[in-house]
């Protein structure tokens, strides 16, 4: 891993999830001395839901997941790090099919019960021999910890990212654990790099899909590091049916609202961790937009601000240049009226009604920008639409990491 992000948080103490077992192995997809293949096995009866990238150049792994997710069941997950296997044609597809077949033979399930993800360099076919050898090693390996699994799926990540929470469903406590990787190429339009959520809850796959879609819309689809959407973005949720409550089939069922809240919470925490590990990041930035004509319009404007290199470099330099916020609002292509626009940094209003606030004192704003957690607020004064998105600043570190990515 690179130098740890100044925004890093400690790895949490994660509980086990009944019906889930984890192993890691060295497939040696790159010339590194580390594990780079994670295998997660699930007991029979596990349901699955997922969201995948809207990129028009998806990886074979994404296409595989899209094909098997409607079946709603899962017995295994394989995650490869160091090679995304994207843009690799028939050789890439053959690798995914070989992986699913190898795991299925090893644990006694159908290949369609195996979910597959890969992350890393684009355009290099995943070596089938290394994949199969890595799977064999993982099948024979002793149980791994959540920390080992999280470190194994990383690429340019500087710290392992995970979270856990719980909810009461049908009088029983259900547990959720999530692990995620992502640092660059983060502007998801569905999810984020690779994220996996595991729970012992009993949930029908259709409802789990609906709940994950809802959680994703307010979390992974509201973050950006660099404005680039990956070919491999995938978030999967697995429910093992081990908590002992009656299976949830409808949002009206007892405890469904509590589970939805817990799932939304863990997704948001994981999404924030990805931003905190943004390549070269030194600031975590929240952009809150209100007064838009709709929530979707507010989200578009928020992402226009969050993806602006001029805004992000100003924050990196701790420069209260609110004119760049005006620019980003104006270019978003959404309804906005200059003379209704209001802007704040932290709690300090800096502009309103199309001009700077009279008597505006930049000192509290300068103090706010010296911190690590930055708030930008925009009020369009047009309607009830609102949205919050999260990003990080843009520093020389981002250029250094990505200029040297393949070396």
Beta strands, then each sheet from edge to edge (+ up, - down):
strand 1: 20-25
strand 2: 37-42
strand 3: 47-52
strand 4: 76-83
strand 5: 114-121
strand 6: 161-169
strand 7: 172-181
strand 8: 194-199
strand 9: 234-239
strand 10: 284-292
strand 11: 342-345
strand 12: 348-352
strand 13: 355-356
strand 14: 373-379
strand 15: 385-392
sheet 1: 1+ 2- 4+ 5+
sheet 2: 3+ 9- 8- 7+ 6-
sheet 3: 13+ 12- 11+ 14- 10- 15+
end
